[in-house]
C-alpha cells in the first residue's frame, strides 16, 4: 500500500532498481525505508513547498510508525515465547538444584561424622 502511495507521489527512477522495473523498485524503496534506510533522494527540489511534499512526509511518518508497530509486535511475541519456555522448565530446574544441594549437604555431614 505504501509503495503504491509513494509511486503516485514520486517517481522512483533510481539506478539501483532499473532492472526490476518501477513497481518493484518502489516496493524495494518502501522496504528500505521501513527498515531504517532513510534515503530521501526520491524528493526533488521541485516538489519542495508543494502539497505533494507535505503528503510525502505525512505518508512517511505513517509508514514508519506502522513498521515500528509491526516490528515491536514481533519482538514482544518472541520475548513472550521465550518466557513461556523458561516458565515450563523452571520447576524441574528448581528440583534439580535442590537435589544437588541436599546431596552436597549429606556429603558434608557424612565427612564430618567420620
N, C-alpha and C positions, 0 to 999 in steps of 0.2 A: 504494500500500500504506500509506504513512504517512498519507495523507489519510483512509483508512478507519479506521485506528487512532485518529487524532485525533477522528473523528466519533463513535466509540464512547465515547471518554473524556469529551469535552466537546461541548457544543452550540455551533456557530458561529452565533450569532444577530446577527452584526454587521450594521449598517445598510449597509455598503459593498456587500454581496453579496445583498441581499434580493431583487433582481430576477432573479438567476440560479439561485436555489434553494440548499438546504443542501448538496447533494452537490458542486456546482461551487464553492460558497463555501468548503468545506473544501479542495478541490483548490487553489483560489487562495490560501488562507491557508497551506497547506503550501508552495506555490511561493514565496510571500513569505518564509516562514521559512527556506527553503533558500537564498534569495538574500541573506539577512542582515537582513531587516526583522523584528526580533525584537519583535513586538507580542504581549505576553502577556495581553491583555485577555480571552482565552478562559478564563483561570483566574479563578474566583470565590473569594471569601474562604471560602465554604462547603466548598470542596474542600481547603483547607489542612489538612495533617496527616492526610489520608486516604491509603489505598493508591493511590487514583486519582491523587492529586497526585504521588506518587513515580513512578508509572508514566508520567505525562506527561513528567516530566523525564528519565527513562531513555529514553523514545522520542524525545524532542527531541535528546538527546545523540547517539543512534544516527543520527538523520536528518541532523543537521549534519555528522557525520563522514562519512556516506555521500555527501552532497552535496559535501563537500570533496574526497573521493576522486575523484568524477566530474569536478569542475572542474579539479583538478590533473592528472588524466589527459589532459584536453583541452589544457591548456597545454603539457604535455610533448610531446604529439603535434604541436602547431603549431610548437614550437621545433625538434623533430626534422625536420619537413618543411622549415622554413626553412634549417636547417643542410645538409640534403641538396641543396637548390637551390644554395646557395653553393658547396658542395663540388664540384658538377658544373661550375661555371663558373670555378673557381679556376685551372685550368691555362691556359685561354685568356687569362685576365686577366694571369697571370704572363708569358706570352709576349708579350703586347701591351706591357706595361710594359718588358720587356727590349728590345723593338724600339725603343721611344721613347728609352730610354737609349743604345742603340747609335747611333741617328740623331743624338742630341744630341752624343755624343762625336765622331762623324765630322764634324759641323759645326764643333765647336771645333777639331779637328785641322786641318780644311781651312782655316779662317780664319788659324790661326797659321802655316801654310805659305806663305801669300801674302805 
